[in-house]
Amino acid sequence: MIRLEPMSQDAWDERMRTELPRYAEDQTKTGNWSQINALEKAREQFETLLPDGIKTVDHHMHHLIEESTGKIVGYLWFQERTEYPLPYTFLCHLFVDEPHRRKGIATAALKAMDRFVQRRGMGKIQLHVFGHNSGARALHRKLGYEETNVIMTKRLIDGPVA
């Protein structure tokens, strides 16, 4: 079983030391960004999304705590959005630390998030997943997520595609 526990700013900052380069790499891998300035762009996007860090209104950052051991095994970040006629949650990121993968932790974390946001009146959950992340796509489909928009790219030249 997984428990969600709010993160401190220090814990979030530590996670971002590895998350920003990972996100920049994903954006480069998909051809969205050049490697030259990918890390800078990632940092700018996160600062725009989170101008007040973890205290940014409607954003929730949680450790994933394995209840049997009390160990932190990953993290979850989501945002509550109310601009849509039906309040909803946007899953910004779910990350399970390498040694704890393939043990049902992501599934348990998503189910815990479902309960958390339902209690807060959210009517649905949305997320973005990179096309090359087949594991995440399969997990979300298994848990009832449906693809509602798909962006496809055909590369005519090597390198980033604007």
Z-matrix of the N, CA and C atoms (Angstrom, degrees):
N
C 1 1.457
C 2 1.529 1 109.12
N 3 1.309 2 115.55 1 145.37
C 4 1.469 3 122.33 2 -179.08
C 5 1.522 4 109.42 3 -115.52
N 6 1.312 5 114.39 4 138.14
C 7 1.463 6 121.83 5 176.06
C 8 1.529 7 107.69 6 -114.25
N 9 1.322 8 117.07 7 138.51
C 10 1.459 9 122.00 8 175.23
C 11 1.522 10 107.91 9 -92.26
N 12 1.326 11 115.47 10 130.42
C 13 1.464 12 120.45 11 -179.80
C 14 1.518 13 108.56 12 -132.31
N 15 1.348 14 118.42 13 127.09
C 16 1.468 15 120.42 14 -178.40
C 17 1.531 16 112.36 15 -54.32
N 18 1.335 17 114.87 16 141.50
C 19 1.462 18 121.48 17 179.43
C 20 1.522 19 110.25 18 -89.33
N 21 1.315 20 116.05 19 152.50
C 22 1.459 21 121.84 20 171.07
C 23 1.526 22 108.25 21 -85.34
N 24 1.330 23 116.55 22 164.56
C 25 1.464 24 119.77 23 177.19
C 26 1.528 25 110.55 24 -61.73
N 27 1.338 26 117.37 25 -39.41
C 28 1.470 27 120.35 26 178.93
C 29 1.523 28 111.51 27 -61.84
N 30 1.336 29 116.84 28 -43.23
C 31 1.467 30 120.45 29 179.36
C 32 1.526 31 110.06 30 -64.87
N 33 1.331 32 117.20 31 -40.46
C 34 1.464 33 121.05 32 177.89
C 35 1.529 34 110.42 33 -62.75
N 36 1.329 35 116.21 34 -46.32
C 37 1.465 36 120.09 35 -179.95
C 38 1.530 37 110.99 36 -59.12
N 39 1.321 38 116.55 37 -39.94
C 40 1.473 39 120.88 38 178.32
C 41 1.528 40 110.36 39 -63.84
N 42 1.317 41 117.53 40 -44.12
C 43 1.476 42 120.66 41 177.40
C 44 1.527 43 110.82 42 -60.73
N 45 1.311 44 117.61 43 -39.06
C 46 1.463 45 121.21 44 -176.83
C 47 1.524 46 112.28 45 -66.93
N 48 1.314 47 117.87 46 -22.76
C 49 1.468 48 120.15 47 177.29
C 50 1.534 49 111.11 48 -60.95
N 51 1.318 50 116.52 49 -32.62
C 52 1.471 51 120.08 50 177.34
C 53 1.530 52 111.91 51 -100.26
N 54 1.328 53 116.96 52 -28.65
C 55 1.461 54 119.90 53 -176.48
C 56 1.523 55 112.80 54 -71.26
N 57 1.310 56 118.32 55 -41.75
C 58 1.471 57 119.90 56 -179.26
C 59 1.529 58 112.15 57 -59.23
N 60 1.342 59 119.20 58 -48.54
C 61 1.472 60 118.14 59 176.89
C 62 1.537 61 112.79 60 -62.48
N 63 1.313 62 117.44 61 -35.69
C 64 1.468 63 121.14 62 179.29
C 65 1.537 64 110.16 63 -65.21
N 66 1.330 65 116.01 64 -43.88
C 67 1.460 66 120.92 65 179.26
C 68 1.526 67 110.39 66 -65.06
N 69 1.334 68 116.86 67 -42.67
C 70 1.465 69 121.01 68 177.70
C 71 1.528 70 110.32 69 -60.30
N 72 1.327 71 116.36 70 -40.94
C 73 1.469 72 120.78 71 178.65
C 74 1.528 73 111.09 72 -63.35
N 75 1.338 74 117.19 73 -42.41
C 76 1.464 75 120.31 74 177.97
C 77 1.526 76 110.93 75 -61.86
N 78 1.324 77 116.84 76 -42.13
C 79 1.459 78 120.07 77 179.63
C 80 1.532 79 110.96 78 -65.39
N 81 1.322 80 116.61 79 -35.64
C 82 1.463 81 121.32 80 177.40
C 83 1.523 82 110.29 81 -70.23
N 84 1.331 83 115.96 82 -43.22
C 85 1.471 84 121.48 83 -178.86
C 86 1.529 85 111.39 84 -60.26
N 87 1.336 86 117.06 85 -36.07
C 88 1.459 87 120.28 86 -179.80
C 89 1.522 88 112.37 87 -80.79
N 90 1.341 89 116.23 88 -8.11
C 91 1.457 90 119.61 89 -179.40
C 92 1.514 91 113.47 90 86.39
N 93 1.327 92 117.72 91 8.93
C 94 1.462 93 120.40 92 -179.70
C 95 1.521 94 112.66 93 -74.86
N 96 1.336 95 116.19 94 -35.33
C 97 1.458 96 120.86 95 -175.17
C 98 1.517 97 110.40 96 -130.57
N 99 1.324 98 114.60 97 156.55
C 100 1.461 99 121.63 98 171.30
C 101 1.519 100 108.56 99 -80.89
N 102 1.323 101 117.12 100 147.62
C 103 1.466 102 120.70 101 176.87
C 104 1.522 103 111.46 102 -63.36
N 105 1.308 104 116.30 103 -26.20
C 106 1.460 105 121.10 104 -174.66
C 107 1.521 106 112.08 105 -56.42
N 108 1.323 107 118.03 106 -44.46
C 109 1.459 108 119.88 107 -176.85
C 110 1.528 109 113.08 108 -124.48
N 111 1.316 110 117.63 109 20.30
C 112 1.464 111 121.01 110 -175.83
C 113 1.522 112 112.74 111 -61.80
N 114 1.310 113 118.02 112 -44.32
C 115 1.461 114 120.19 113 -178.63
C 116 1.532 115 111.02 114 -64.01
N 117 1.304 116 116.55 115 -40.50
C 118 1.466 117 120.70 116 177.67
C 119 1.530 118 110.59 117 -62.73
N 120 1.331 119 116.69 118 -43.36
C 121 1.469 120 120.83 119 179.19
C 122 1.531 121 110.93 120 -64.29
N 123 1.336 122 116.61 121 -40.35
C 124 1.461 123 120.32 122 178.17
C 125 1.531 124 109.77 123 -60.57
N 126 1.316 125 116.22 124 -47.11
C 127 1.471 126 121.09 125 179.92
C 128 1.530 127 109.90 126 -59.90
N 129 1.330 128 117.96 127 -43.85
C 130 1.465 129 121.65 128 179.27
C 131 1.529 130 111.49 129 -61.93
N 132 1.345 131 116.87 130 -42.45
C 133 1.458 132 119.55 131 179.64
C 134 1.518 133 111.70 132 -63.22
N 135 1.336 134 116.29 133 -44.31
C 136 1.464 135 119.62 134 179.97
C 137 1.535 136 110.75 135 -64.76
N 138 1.321 137 117.51 136 -39.45
C 139 1.466 138 120.47 137 179.33
C 140 1.530 139 111.00 138 -67.00
N 141 1.333 140 117.17 139 -33.81
C 142 1.460 141 120.69 140 176.94
C 143 1.531 142 110.28 141 -69.26
N 144 1.338 143 116.20 142 -44.30
C 145 1.467 144 120.32 143 179.52
C 146 1.523 145 112.57 144 -67.88
N 147 1.334 146 115.91 145 -34.58
C 148 1.464 147 121.17 146 -173.11
C 149 1.534 148 111.05 147 -126.62
N 150 1.334 149 118.00 148 66.76
C 151 1.463 150 119.35 149 -176.93
C 152 1.531 151 113.04 150 -62.34
N 153 1.321 152 117.52 151 -25.62
C 154 1.463 153 121.77 152 179.02
C 155 1.526 154 111.66 153 -111.42
N 156 1.336 155 116.35 154 28.44
C 157 1.464 156 119.88 155 -179.45
C 158 1.514 157 111.12 156 58.44
N 159 1.308 158 116.82 157 -140.17
C 160 1.469 159 119.45 158 -177.64
C 161 1.524 160 112.50 159 -72.01
N 162 1.315 161 117.00 160 -8.46
C 163 1.471 162 120.16 161 177.05
C 164 1.524 163 112.01 162 -89.62
N 165 1.330 164 117.26 163 3.25
C 166 1.461 165 120.70 164 177.93
C 167 1.524 166 108.38 165 -60.89
N 168 1.321 167 115.63 166 129.63
C 169 1.461 168 122.44 167 -175.54
C 170 1.530 169 111.11 168 -54.68
N 171 1.314 170 115.89 169 136.70
C 172 1.468 171 125.77 170 174.98
C 173 1.526 172 114.71 171 72.01
N 174 1.333 173 118.78 172 5.32
C 175 1.459 174 121.81 173 175.91
C 176 1.525 175 108.84 174 -102.14
N 177 1.314 176 116.15 175 139.22
C 178 1.465 177 122.34 176 -177.84
C 179 1.526 178 109.13 177 -128.70
N 180 1.316 179 116.07 178 121.89
C 181 1.458 180 121.96 179 177.03
C 182 1.519 181 107.87 180 -116.79
N 183 1.326 182 115.67 181 125.81
C 184 1.460 183 120.31 182 -175.73
C 185 1.526 184 111.20 183 -131.34
N 186 1.332 185 114.70 184 141.39
C 187 1.456 186 120.00 185 166.27
C 188 1.522 187 106.96 186 -72.30
N 189 1.318 188 116.93 187 149.89
C 190 1.466 189 122.00 188 167.83
C 191 1.522 190 105.14 189 -97.02
N 192 1.314 191 116.83 190 116.73
C 193 1.455 192 122.09 191 -177.77
C 194 1.523 193 108.71 192 -108.64
N 195 1.309 194 116.45 193 122.53
C 196 1.462 195 121.23 194 175.58
C 197 1.531 196 106.52 195 -77.45
N 198 1.327 197 115.92 196 113.47
C 199 1.459 198 119.84 197 -171.94
C 200 1.519 199 113.89 198 -62.73
N 201 1.324 200 118.02 199 -33.60
C 202 1.471 201 119.73 200 -177.27
C 203 1.526 202 112.27 201 -68.56
N 204 1.344 203 117.24 202 -27.89
C 205 1.466 204 120.41 203 -177.42
C 206 1.518 205 113.51 204 -115.00
N 207 1.338 206 117.13 205 -18.18
C 208 1.461 207 121.19 206 -175.33
C 209 1.516 208 113.34 207 76.24
N 210 1.342 209 117.26 208 6.74
C 211 1.467 210 121.37 209 -177.25
C 212 1.527 211 111.46 210 -83.39
N 213 1.342 212 114.25 211 146.70
C 214 1.465 213 120.78 212 171.53
C 215 1.527 214 106.73 213 -78.78
N 216 1.329 215 116.54 214 125.24
C 217 1.467 216 120.32 215 -176.33
C 218 1.530 217 112.85 216 -120.67
N 219 1.333 218 116.86 217 6.38
C 220 1.454 219 120.29 218 179.28
C 221 1.514 220 110.17 219 163.00
N 222 1.324 221 115.22 220 -165.61
C 223 1.463 222 119.19 221 177.17
C 224 1.520 223 111.15 222 -150.40
N 225 1.327 224 114.22 223 163.52
C 226 1.454 225 123.42 224 -177.34
C 227 1.525 226 107.83 225 -138.38
N 228 1.320 227 116.45 226 135.13
C 229 1.467 228 121.61 227 177.97
C 230 1.514 229 107.52 228 -131.33
N 231 1.318 230 116.29 229 126.16
C 232 1.457 231 120.04 230 176.45
C 233 1.520 232 110.18 231 -142.74
N 234 1.332 233 114.14 232 161.92
C 235 1.459 234 121.48 233 -177.39
C 236 1.522 235 108.99 234 -127.02
N 237 1.318 236 116.30 235 136.72
C 238 1.464 237 120.90 236 172.66
C 239 1.523 238 107.54 237 -89.17
N 240 1.317 239 116.02 238 131.30
C 241 1.464 240 121.13 239 -179.30
C 242 1.519 241 109.24 240 -122.87
N 243 1.306 242 115.43 241 132.21
C 244 1.461 243 119.82 242 -177.18
C 245 1.520 244 113.14 243 -118.09
N 246 1.350 245 117.92 244 2.80
C 247 1.462 246 119.52 245 -177.23
C 248 1.529 247 113.00 246 -74.10
N 249 1.302 248 117.38 247 -17.13
C 250 1.459 249 123.54 248 178.31
C 251 1.534 250 107.68 249 -83.52
N 252 1.330 251 118.48 250 151.57
C 253 1.475 252 117.95 251 179.76
C 254 1.537 253 113.56 252 -54.57
N 255 1.300 254 116.98 253 -27.61
C 256 1.463 255 121.45 254 177.93
C 257 1.524 256 107.17 255 -114.17
N 258 1.337 257 118.94 256 115.91
C 259 1.472 258 119.06 257 179.27
C 260 1.526 259 110.38 258 -54.65
N 261 1.332 260 115.23 259 138.78
C 262 1.456 261 118.95 260 -178.02
C 263 1.512 262 110.56 261 -144.47
N 264 1.312 263 114.97 262 169.29
C 265 1.452 264 122.94 263 179.40
C 266 1.517 265 108.46 264 -112.28
N 267 1.331 266 115.86 265 139.14
C 268 1.461 267 120.67 266 172.85
C 269 1.519 268 107.51 267 -111.42
N 270 1.327 269 116.15 268 119.44
C 271 1.454 270 121.88 269 177.28
C 272 1.520 271 107.91 270 -78.29
N 273 1.316 272 116.35 271 109.41
C 274 1.462 273 121.29 272 -178.37
C 275 1.517 274 111.48 273 -80.05
N 276 1.344 275 116.16 274 -42.40
C 277 1.465 276 117.46 275 -179.45
C 278 1.521 277 111.46 276 -164.59
N 279 1.312 278 114.38 277 139.52
C 280 1.456 279 123.11 278 171.84
C 281 1.517 280 105.98 279 -126.60
N 282 1.325 281 116.51 280 128.70
C 283 1.454 282 120.07 281 -179.99
C 284 1.518 283 109.36 282 -138.64
N 285 1.328 284 115.72 283 125.13
C 286 1.464 285 122.20 284 174.68
C 287 1.521 286 106.79 285 -107.36
N 288 1.326 287 115.88 286 128.59
C 289 1.462 288 120.85 287 -179.39
C 290 1.530 289 110.20 288 -60.96
N 291 1.333 290 115.46 289 143.22
C 292 1.471 291 123.10 290 -174.19
C 293 1.530 292 115.26 291 -42.90
N 294 1.337 293 119.70 292 -51.89
C 295 1.472 294 118.39 293 -174.74
C 296 1.531 295 114.20 294 -66.92
N 297 1.336 296 116.54 295 -10.49
C 298 1.466 297 119.91 296 -175.05
C 299 1.528 298 113.36 297 -109.91
N 300 1.307 299 117.22 298 8.58
C 301 1.467 300 120.77 299 -178.05
C 302 1.527 301 111.51 300 -77.79
N 303 1.334 302 114.17 301 159.40
C 304 1.476 303 122.86 302 177.89
C 305 1.529 304 111.68 303 64.52
N 306 1.339 305 116.25 304 30.77
C 307 1.464 306 121.28 305 179.07
C 308 1.525 307 111.67 306 -124.39
N 309 1.324 308 117.26 307 10.43
C 310 1.463 309 120.80 308 179.02
C 311 1.524 310 114.11 309 86.73
N 312 1.320 311 117.21 310 7.23
C 313 1.464 312 120.08 311 -176.78
C 314 1.528 313 111.45 312 -68.68
N 315 1.317 314 118.23 313 -43.26
C 316 1.468 315 120.42 314 179.55
C 317 1.531 316 110.45 315 -61.63
N 318 1.310 317 116.62 316 -42.78
C 319 1.469 318 120.48 317 177.76
C 320 1.521 319 110.29 318 -60.66
N 321 1.322 320 116.92 319 -47.89
C 322 1.463 321 120.96 320 -179.68
C 323 1.528 322 110.99 321 -63.20
N 324 1.331 323 117.12 322 -38.89
C 325 1.469 324 120.72 323 179.63
C 326 1.526 325 110.83 324 -65.00
N 327 1.322 326 116.65 325 -43.37
C 328 1.464 327 119.76 326 179.68
C 329 1.518 328 111.44 327 -65.70
N 330 1.311 329 117.28 328 -37.62
C 331 1.474 330 120.32 329 176.97
C 332 1.530 331 110.82 330 -66.97
N 333 1.332 332 116.93 331 -37.93
C 334 1.471 333 120.55 332 176.49
C 335 1.530 334 110.01 333 -64.67
N 336 1.337 335 117.05 334 -40.33
C 337 1.453 336 120.37 335 177.11
C 338 1.525 337 110.48 336 -64.28
N 339 1.339 338 117.04 337 -41.35
C 340 1.465 339 120.46 338 177.39
C 341 1.528 340 110.40 339 -52.96
N 342 1.332 341 116.42 340 -49.60
C 343 1.467 342 120.80 341 -178.81
C 344 1.527 343 110.84 342 -62.89
N 345 1.321 344 116.44 343 -43.80
C 346 1.470 345 121.98 344 -179.10
C 347 1.529 346 110.71 345 -58.91
N 348 1.325 347 117.41 346 -50.58
C 349 1.470 348 119.81 347 -174.55
C 350 1.521 349 111.95 348 -75.87
N 351 1.331 350 117.87 349 -30.08
C 352 1.470 351 119.68 350 175.23
C 353 1.522 352 110.32 351 -62.42
N 354 1.331 353 116.84 352 -42.41
C 355 1.473 354 120.56 353 178.33
C 356 1.531 355 111.06 354 -62.14
N 357 1.310 356 117.08 355 -24.36
C 358 1.462 357 121.64 356 -179.04
C 359 1.535 358 111.97 357 -93.87
N 360 1.335 359 117.90 358 6.46
C 361 1.454 360 121.92 359 174.09
C 362 1.514 361 116.22 360 86.98
N 363 1.325 362 117.53 361 13.70
C 364 1.459 363 119.97 362 179.35
C 365 1.534 364 109.70 363 -76.42
N 366 1.335 365 116.36 364 137.58
C 367 1.451 366 121.10 365 -175.26
C 368 1.522 367 115.23 366 -93.43
N 369 1.331 368 117.36 367 -17.16
C 370 1.456 369 120.49 368 179.08
C 371 1.520 370 108.94 369 -162.64
N 372 1.321 371 115.13 370 169.78
C 373 1.460 372 122.24 371 176.43
C 374 1.520 373 107.66 372 -126.76
N 375 1.321 374 116.11 373 134.81
C 376 1.454 375 121.89 374 174.15
C 377 1.519 376 108.65 375 -121.35
N 378 1.325 377 116.09 376 161.95
C 379 1.457 378 120.98 377 177.56
C 380 1.510 379 109.48 378 -159.36
N 381 1.312 380 115.03 379 166.22
C 382 1.464 381 122.12 380 171.88
C 383 1.508 382 106.89 381 -116.85
N 384 1.317 383 116.41 382 140.58
C 385 1.463 384 120.40 383 175.65
C 386 1.521 385 106.96 384 -135.67
N 387 1.337 386 116.46 385 135.68
C 388 1.457 387 119.44 386 177.54
C 389 1.522 388 109.34 387 -65.48
N 390 1.319 389 116.72 388 141.11
C 391 1.460 390 121.78 389 -178.06
C 392 1.514 391 113.66 390 -56.68
N 393 1.334 392 117.73 391 -32.39
C 394 1.464 393 120.55 392 -178.12
C 395 1.526 394 112.83 393 -78.91
N 396 1.343 395 117.96 394 -6.44
C 397 1.463 396 120.98 395 -177.65
C 398 1.532 397 109.82 396 -91.32
N 399 1.318 398 115.80 397 72.89
C 400 1.467 399 121.04 398 -174.98
C 401 1.527 400 112.34 399 -63.73
N 402 1.323 401 118.26 400 -32.42
C 403 1.458 402 120.98 401 179.11
C 404 1.519 403 111.52 402 -64.01
N 405 1.324 404 116.77 403 -46.27
C 406 1.465 405 120.72 404 179.06
C 407 1.523 406 110.75 405 -66.05
N 408 1.313 407 116.53 406 -40.57
C 409 1.471 408 119.35 407 179.67
C 410 1.524 409 110.73 408 -61.62
N 411 1.320 410 116.87 409 -42.94
C 412 1.475 411 120.75 410 179.13
C 413 1.527 412 110.50 411 -64.94
N 414 1.318 413 116.95 412 -42.50
C 415 1.467 414 120.74 413 179.10
C 416 1.524 415 110.66 414 -59.20
N 417 1.313 416 117.08 415 -48.52
C 418 1.462 417 120.26 416 -177.55
C 419 1.524 418 111.44 417 -65.67
N 420 1.311 419 117.33 418 -39.81
C 421 1.478 420 119.42 419 176.37
C 422 1.528 421 110.24 420 -60.57
N 423 1.323 422 116.33 421 -43.67
C 424 1.466 423 121.59 422 -179.68
C 425 1.534 424 110.91 423 -59.08
N 426 1.327 425 116.64 424 -32.53
C 427 1.460 426 121.00 425 -177.72
C 428 1.531 427 113.25 426 -92.58
N 429 1.334 428 116.91 427 9.71
C 430 1.456 429 120.43 428 172.83
C 431 1.515 430 116.46 429 98.79
N 432 1.316 431 117.90 430 4.80
C 433 1.464 432 120.41 431 176.07
C 434 1.522 433 109.10 432 -75.28
N 435 1.333 434 115.52 433 143.42
C 436 1.462 435 121.62 434 178.55
C 437 1.521 436 109.45 435 -119.23
N 438 1.327 437 116.56 436 142.77
C 439 1.461 438 120.03 437 174.56
C 440 1.515 439 107.88 438 -72.62
N 441 1.337 440 116.04 439 126.22
C 442 1.459 441 120.33 440 179.72
C 443 1.522 442 112.26 441 -112.32
N 444 1.319 443 117.43 442 -19.74
C 445 1.461 444 123.15 443 176.74
C 446 1.519 445 107.53 444 -146.13
N 447 1.316 446 116.20 445 140.78
C 448 1.462 447 119.90 446 177.60
C 449 1.522 448 107.37 447 -135.10
N 450 1.322 449 116.14 448 127.83
C 451 1.465 450 121.48 449 174.91
C 452 1.522 451 106.62 450 -104.78
N 453 1.310 452 116.41 451 127.77
C 454 1.462 453 120.73 452 -179.68
C 455 1.529 454 108.74 453 -117.32
N 456 1.303 455 115.65 454 147.00
C 457 1.459 456 121.61 455 -178.78
C 458 1.519 457 109.88 456 -129.58
N 459 1.302 458 116.17 457 138.11
C 460 1.457 459 122.31 458 172.13
C 461 1.517 460 106.52 459 -117.02
N 462 1.323 461 116.59 460 118.47
C 463 1.464 462 121.07 461 -178.95
C 464 1.528 463 110.25 462 -83.66
N 465 1.316 464 114.00 463 126.65
C 466 1.457 465 119.95 464 176.94
C 467 1.524 466 111.45 465 -103.64
N 468 1.335 467 114.75 466 -17.50
C 469 1.472 468 121.37 467 175.90
C 470 1.520 469 107.82 468 -139.55
N 471 1.339 470 116.74 469 161.15
C 472 1.449 471 120.51 470 175.39
C 473 1.522 472 110.28 471 -74.06
N 474 1.329 473 116.45 472 153.95
C 475 1.463 474 120.75 473 176.14
C 476 1.513 475 111.74 474 101.25
N 477 1.329 476 116.54 475 -175.23
C 478 1.465 477 121.47 476 -177.76
C 479 1.518 478 112.12 477 -60.69
N 480 1.308 479 114.63 478 143.30
C 481 1.461 480 121.18 479 177.24
C 482 1.515 481 106.39 480 -111.52
N 483 1.313 482 116.60 481 116.70
C 484 1.478 483 121.09 482 -177.74
C 485 1.504 484 110.81 483 -76.13
